Amino acid sequence: MNREHVFEFFRRLAEENPSPTTELEYENPYTLLVAVVLSAQATDASVNIATRPLFARVKTPERMVALGEAKVRDVIKTIGLFNTKAKNVIALSQALIRDHDSQVPGTREELEKLPGVGRKTANVVLNTAFHQETFAVDTHIFRVCNRTGLAPGKDVLKVELRLEKVVPQPFRLNAHHWLILHGRYICKARKPECWRCPVIDLCRYKPKTPPPGTKPSVARTGNPRSSATRIAKGRKPLLQS
């Protein structure tokens, strides 16, 4: 995509969802960090089910350590890899108490030193808790960026670095939320729902998936249109954020 198309891509996603955010439920930066660690290879919905009773009791590293690994494991046993995740949650809580005065650090380097925290987890926390312009590339974002041609790359780091280069203001802060939600609900892995996609004419994916009950030949492809053209046809003007 060229710069105009990238801008238009995010303008339309912003128009559809002006205030995107994570679907993980959390109380503060610490519980957000725990939730993101637990979400590896698990859905946000399944993590929320497990963390609701946990976060009702635990909102600080001290309370988590006091709860203990066995009880944490029992609470999150419905989530994949719960044994390893329970160990990591206790270990990172101990590290926060020992090294960071029980506060979640606000840099990627410090976050990645915590047990169970990788680059993607760090980026989510930095973006959501500290409002930094980071791009946390998960499987949804990796798929959307490669499928649409927005920010193609052979691995998640290359996609992240490409997003760093191409995403313009005023969309950088919320870009990762728009992309993950787009991949989760419209640009799905097995069968993208192209017929209701707001960026269908900007996307390079072919052939477009037609509406249910229609033949592939009738799928709308169209040509990329400028913001001015869309606004002239009744689209809302660019959101300011």
C-alpha positions, 0 to 999 in steps of 0.5 A: 500500500502507498501512504495515501492508502495506509492513511485511508485504511486506518481512517476507515477503521477509526471511523468504524471504532473511534475508541478501540481497546483491549478485550482483556479485563483488568484493574490496573497495570499489574493485573493487565500484565498478568492478563496478557501473560495468561493470554498467550495461546489462549483467547481473551474470553477464556482468560477473562473467565479465569481472571474475574475471580482472581482479580476480585481477590488479587490486585497487587504483586504482594497479594498474588505471592501470598495467594501462592502458585498452587491456588493460582494454578487452580484458578487458571486451570481452564487456560492452556499452559496453566502450569507454566503460566502460574509459575511465571505469574508468581515469579514476575510478581516476586520480581516486581516486589524485589526490583521495582517497588511492586510497580510495573516498569514502563520500558520494554527492556525492563518488562522483557526481563520479567518471567513470562514476558516477551516482546509482544506482551511488553508492547501490549502493556506499554501501549495499553497501560502507559499509552506508548505508540507500540505495535504488539503483533499477534497472529491476528495482526500478522495475518491482517498485515500480510493478507491486506498488504498493509505491512507484510513480513516473514515474521512478527518482528518484521511486521512490527518494524514495518508498522513502525515505518508506515502507520501515520499519525493520528493512528499510531496509538490505537493501531494495534487495537484496530488491527487485532479487532479487525483480524478477530472479527472480520479478517478471520483466518479461515474465511475472511468476511470481505463483504462487510469489510470497511477496507475491502477496496484497499486490501490485496487479498484475492479472491474476495469472500462473497456474502453468504449465499452468493457466488464468488463472481459477485464479490465486490472488489472495487478500486481504492478510493481517496478520502476525499471521494469517500467523504463526498459520498457521505463518509464522515471526515477524518477523526481527530485524536 
